[in-house]
Amino acid sequence: MRPFFLSIIALLSWAQCEANNRFGTPSGQCEPCVECFDDNLLTWTIYPTQYNFVKVDSSIVYNNRHPLKIFTLHDLFALQGYFFKRILLPEVFIDTIQVQVNSKSKNIGYAKLLVDRISSDEKIFFTDTMSINVNDTSWCTTSYKLPASGMKFMGLRLLIYEMNEVEKIFWLDQLTILLDGKPINEFPSPTIHPFSVSDPESMKKLSFNKNLYDHIEELKVKKIIALGETVHGSESINRATSQIIKHQVLNNGCKLVLLEIPFEIMMFFNKEVQGEVICKGDSILKSSNPLFDLPILGDLIKWLTQYNKENPDNMVTLMGTDIHPLEEENRKLLSEYVTCLNRTINSQALNDFSEVLSRKLDFREPNRALAYLNERPELKEALQPTDYLMIKHNLEMSLKATPITPARLDRRDAIMKDNAVFLIDLFAPENETVTIWTHFGHANYTKDHSDLPHPSFGSYMKELYKDRYGCLGITIGGGGVNAVTAVYAY
C-alpha cells in the first residue's frame, strides 16, 4: 500500500485542479496529479480564497517527490484559507495518535494544524492546536502527540495566513499519521455503516406525483420550519424541498422563504420575486457556485414571482441567510446592487457609495463602507427603507465576521442566525410562517458541535424561538425521498 502522505498530496492536487478549472491558473492549465489515490480515502475539502492556488511544485524534488505548493497569484493578495479533512479511525484499540507535518515556507505569518478529537456521535470534545514552524526556509518536521481515548474520528484543519504584500509560499511535503507508532495505512480500513433512523415511525415517504405533505404535522404546527437536506446537490432532494416550500406558501401561510445562499446575492432575486427586476441575477447566482440545483431553484423563483403577481396583498419574500466567504466579493455584490438600484433613482450619493464599496479593503479601517453609510443621511433618503436596512445589516454582519475567510467560515452559523432573526423581524414580525432551506447539519438543533467547534444554526434558532422552531431532515433511502420528522444528532 502506498504511503498515506502521497495519497494526500494527490488528493489535494486533484481537488485544486477541479477548483482551477473554474477560476483559472497563471498558466491556464492544471498540474497533473502525481499519484493515483486510494479508493478508501476521501478528498480533502479546500477553503482558499479565489486568489490562492494549490499545485504540485515540479521545480522542487524533495524525498524523491514534488511537494505541494500553496501560494498567491499576486504579492498584493492575502494568503488565507484552510484545508479540512475528517478521518474515521480504525476499529481497534489505540492509545496515542501522533501527527507529523513536514513543510517549509517563505514569508508566512503563521501556519497551524488544528486536530479535532471527535466522539462516536460526531461531536468535537477537544481541539489541539499544533503550531507549524514558519521561521525557517529549510524543510522541518513539526510533530504532535495526543491521547486517542474517546475518539472515533479525527478532524484535521490546516490553516495558513499572511497579509503582507510580499511573495508568500507554503510547501507541504508530508503529513504522517501514526497510531501507537504505526502508520495509519497499516491498519484495516474501518467499516462505514449506512444511514439508519432509530425511530422508523419518524420517516415519512414523500411523492412527486401527489401531495403527501399534509400528513407531516411539523409543517402545520411550526411557525419556523427548517428543511434540512442531508446532502447538497441531490436533484431529488432539491425537488422535494422546493415542493414543500410551495406547499407551505399555498397551505400554511408562509410569508418568508430563506435559502442557504449569501444574503447579498438573494437581495437581487428578492427584487425579482417582488416584481422589480433591477438586473438579471442568473449570472450572479451561477458565479456564486450555489449548493442548489439551478433549474429547480430557477423554477422556484419563477413560481414565487408569479404567486406574488397574483396575490399582491399576500406577497412572499425570498432571501438568504448565508454570508459570502470572501469579504471582497461581499462588497462587490453590494456595490453592484446599489448600482442597479441607482439606474432608476439616478442619485449621485448612491453612485459615490457604490464606488466606496468597490474600493480595495483597508485593514486599518475595515468599517469604512459602513461608516460612510451611517454618516450620510442622503443615502437613507435615496434608498427605499427596506433596501437601506438590508444593506446596513449586511455590512454589519460582514464586519462582525471579519475579513479573514477562515474566521468567516467559523462564524458562519452564528451569522446565519443573525441574518434569519433580522429577516424574520423585518418580513414576518406577526408570527407568520417562515420556511428555511438549508443543510441538515445547520438546521438540526441537537447537533451542537459536529463539524466545527461551535453551535449549529438550528441550535441557536431553537434556543431563541423555542417550540416555534422545527426541523425536517430530507433524505433519500430505499429508492425514494423521505422526510425525517424526528431530529437526531449525527
ABEGO torsion letter per residue (X at the ends): XBBAAAAAAAAAAAAAAAAAAAAEBAAGBBBBBABBBBAABBBBBBBBBAABBBBBBAABBBGGBBBBBBBBABAABBBBEBBBBBBBBBBBBBABBBBBBBBBBBGBABBBBBBBBBBAAGBBABBBBBBBBAABABBBBBBBBBBABGBABBBBBBBBBBABBBBBBBBBABBBBBBGGBBAAABBBBBBBBBBBABAAABBBBBAABBAAAABAAAAABABBBBBBABBGBAAAAAAAAAAAAAAAAAAGBABBBBBBBAAAAAAAAAAAAGBBABBAAAAAAAAGBABBAAAAAAAAAAAAAAAAABAAABBBBBBABBBABAAAAAAAAAAAAAAAAAAAGBAAAAAAAAAAABBBBAABAAAAAAAAAABAAAAAABBAAAAAAAAAAAAAAAAAEABAAAAAAAAAAAAAAAAAAAAAAABAAGBBBBBBBBAAAABAABABAABBBBBAAAAAAAAAEAABBBBBBBBBGGBBBBBABBBBX
